[in-house]
Structures are given as structure tokens and as C-alpha cells.
Amino acid sequence: MLEQELKKIIETSNNNITITDEKGIILYSNPKLWEIYGMEPASYIGTSVYQLEKEGLLTPSINALVLKEKKAMRIMQHTQTGHVVMSTGYPIFNKEGLLVRVISYGQDQTEILQLQEQYEQLQRIVKGYQTEVEDLREKELDYHDMIARSNTTKQILKTIHNVAKTDATILLLGPSGVGKSTFARSVHNQSNRKKEPFIEVNCSTIPESLFESEIFGYEPGSFTGANKQGRQGLIEQADSGTLFLDEIGELPLAMQAKLLKVLQEKKIKRIGGKKESLINFRLIAATNQDLKGMVSEGKFRLDLFYRLNVIPIQIPALHERKEDIPLLIQHYLQKTNDKYQKLKKFHPTTYEVLNHYQWPGNIRELENLIEQLILIIEEPIIFPKHLPQAITGQLEQTENSSSQTIEQESDENHDLKKTLEKVELQLITKAYKQCKTTYEMAEYLGVSQPTVIYKLKKYKKYF
Ligand SMILES: Nc1ncnc2c1ncn2[C@@H]1O[C@H](COP(=O)(O)OP(=O)(O)OP(=O)(O)O)[C@@H](O)[C@H]1O
């Protein structure tokens, strides 16, 4: 009975099982021989494995190898039918120690190898996507994309680079639109936490009543209207990463106390929660308010101010770092043209006007204006006449004050050169107002166009 069961097991095995005698003659082979090697088992009984090797049907024969080496062996075979087979052979010795049989198992690896290849291919694809996502992420946050021509901005980038790898709290100070959020992202991107979340919270946009639940999260059923499953707060979301609290001056006093506690204890408890959990995040805060002034008015906690003010970085308004303006204009002109597949250009005089504008809304205003102009103006070249009144109006004011200055200067010392310059400037200003191009200006003034460019450069501080 047992013999029958054993026979069934061998016949139905997924492996090819072949038994040979001490001369290499096949005594038995199960049906898998056909499937794997393309050989009919019955017709090969009595054939020598050396013969089959010669015919190229077994390359090499595991049974022949075991006969030669007199020990168990394992090899990989590539069959004529295109299969890859892992063959293992065992010698069987009699009582006298003579090798009398070899039994071998051939395990078809083709499917596994194909799956392995597919898996590796998929892994390569996933890796490719991973790199692409990381590249895109880096590009989005990349500080190399940031314009810095002025020494001020270069120094800010240097400071950010130096402190990014530490966990020190950073306080970014400066008016709206100067790049506080951008610098905060840059810190995160250059830090060891760059692969972890960067959670940006604009404290001015969260209603006071929702502050606590948004920032600290809550357990299920903690208050009416709460989500049934409870909710993770923004601080928890920033665990292992960076929490950027923009407009921190807007943080209500009660929240300031709670935030201070989290910073001191590095633990957090959700609303309605019983247990505190450890939290690890790097804090960057930003404000356009005078926090020190707010401290003296009792609107901001002094202890929190000290906690935040570890590395204060002041980002000046754009008009205080004028050298960045031309490069920013070119950067956003190029970027917006690319974005909308346009080829718009600024007339040299337009550049001049934009370079001298005060930019009260800073880089954000500059970026928005360029986008507006590129989308709205149909002509390929954008002239000063296309600029909004707010910009040209400011220019006229500068112009009037500059004429007055020159007048005062020439009254003070009756210098002929200065008086001539005054007249020249007045004429150029008039031409500048009335003409669209430097060629038209040249015609109007009766000089060559390069002379107009030269004069515009000479008097550029008045335009
Ligand atoms: N150095 C820079 N080079 C190029 N673009 C910049 C630079 N700094 C800021 N920007 C761009 O200026 C715009 C405004 O920047 P950002 O939002 O960081 O300013 P902000 O100071 O955080 O403003 P707010 O206080 O209103 O939140 C963004 O589109 C940003 O990409």
C-alpha cells in the first residue's frame, strides 16, 4: 500500500525525478520529464544519460555528474525547450559502499525567474518614479531656484544653509511677500528631516474657536460637531518633520501657552485625550509683526518669544535689496512664458520702470504683475504704457521730485554742466512719457537710438 502511495507522490510531483543505475542508465523518470525536457519518460527508460548528454538533451546531466563526483550536487540547466531547471542529484550507496543508484530532482525555475525578472523590472520602474518624485519635490523646494543677487539675500541663504541641518528654532521676520514661507521650505529641504512632512500653518486663517482642535487634534466624541473618529492635529502631523507656523503673531494667548508647553515638554495631548505622546518636530515661525512690541503690549508671551527667537532671520523688503529686482523680473518672465507657452518680452524702458518701482507687495507683487501682463497684453512686446497706473503713477512722482532736486542743485551752484543735465533730463523725461519705444524717443529727440539707451542708463535713477 505504502509503495503505491509513494509511486503516486513521485508521479504527481512538480519536480522531474529521475533514477539511474551505477552506469547512468535511466531506470525511472516521472511524467515531468516531458514537460521540462520535452522527452517522453517511457521511451527513455534504458537509455544512458551519457548518450543523452551527447545528443544535447541534458546539458549537462546531473546524474552523470553525481556518478563522477560520488556526492550530492546541484546545477542549473538550460533545456532545449527553453526551460531553466535547478537539478539536484543524490548518490545512493549499498552496504559495501558502492554507488548503485543516483536519484535526481529537476525543479523548473523558468516561471520563478520570469517573475523575478518582472519584479526587478517593476522595482526599476518604481525606483525611477521615486527618483522623479524626489526630483520634483526638490525642484519645488530647491533653494537653487531662489534668486539672490544682493548681498543681503545671499547672506540669508548662507545663514539658512548653515542652520538647516541643526534642529534650532528659526524665526523669520519680514513684511508680506518677501519669501518667508519659501525660506522656511528651503530650511526643511536642506535639513535631515527633508523626507518627513513639512506642515505649514497660517495662524491668521484659523478661526480662534477652531485653533485648539486644529493644532492639537481631538479624541472621538470630545465635543459636539467633532469627527466621530477623532482627528490628528497639525503638530502631530508634523511629527519627525518640520512645523512652520506662519503669522505666529496671530496666535491667541491661550494657544501661545499651550504651544510653549509642547515646546518645553516635547509631549502632546489631544483634546479629550488622557495620555500624552512624545512628539519630535522642528519649529520654524514667521511673522510680519513686531513681536517684541507685542510682548510689551501684553499680546505675546515673553517666554514663548524667547523660545522662538533662537535664530532670528530678518528678510528685508524688496526695495531694500534692489539688486535682486532685475534678476527676479527675468526669472518670472521666463517662468511665466514657459508656463503659458508664450514668448512675451519687456521693452527696455519697461524694465527700467519695473526696476525702479518700490514693490510694496514685494516678490509676490512682482510675480503676480508679470503673470497678469503676460496673460492680458496681446502684443508681443510689453511697453510702459501697458503697466498699471499704480506703477507709472509712482514713476511720475519720482520724476517730479527728481526735477525738483536737480532744480535745487543747480540753483545752489550755478554749474553749467548741471544746468545742461537738468535740461537734458527734462527733455528725456518728456520723450519717455510720450513715446512707446526707444526708437520713437530717438526720433523725437533727434538723436540716435543708442544715445537714447545711454541717456536712459545715465539718468536711470530718475526713471
Ligand atoms: N529669493 C526668491 N527667488 C525667487 N522667488 C522668490 C524668492 N523669495 C520668494 N519668492 C517667491 O515670492 C513669492 C512670495 O513668497 P512667500 O510666500 O514665501 O512670501 P512670505 O513672506 O511668506 O509671504 P506672506 O508673509 O504673505 O506669507 C512666492 O511665489 C515665492 O516663490
The ligand as a Gaussian input file, in Angstrom:
#p B3LYP/6-31G(d) Opt

LIG

0 1
 N       14.541000      84.553000      -3.479000
 C       13.482000      84.283000      -4.224000
 N       13.634000      83.998000      -5.525000
 C       12.571000      83.742000      -6.302000
 N       11.305000      83.775000      -5.861000
 C       11.087000      84.040000      -4.562000
 C       12.157000      84.308000      -3.671000
 N       11.642000      84.558000      -2.443000
 C       10.318000      84.450000      -2.563000
 N        9.971000      84.133000      -3.823000
 C        8.613000      83.982000      -4.343000
 O        7.834000      85.064000      -3.853000
 C        6.505000      84.654000      -3.569000
 C        6.154000      85.062000      -2.154000
 O        6.980000      84.343000      -1.257000
 P        6.440000      83.787000       0.138000
 O        5.049000      83.291000       0.032000
 O        7.485000      82.848000       0.638000
 O        6.461000      85.126000       0.999000
 P        6.030000      85.349000       2.518000
 O        6.982000      86.292000       3.091000
 O        5.895000      84.024000       3.196000
 O        4.627000      85.998000       2.368000
 P        3.449000      86.074000       3.488000
 O        4.019000      86.761000       4.677000
 O        2.385000      86.872000       2.813000
 O        3.058000      84.661000       3.761000
 C        6.475000      83.155000      -3.771000
 O        5.845000      82.876000      -5.010000
 C        7.923000      82.739000      -3.820000
 O        8.128000      81.659000      -4.697000

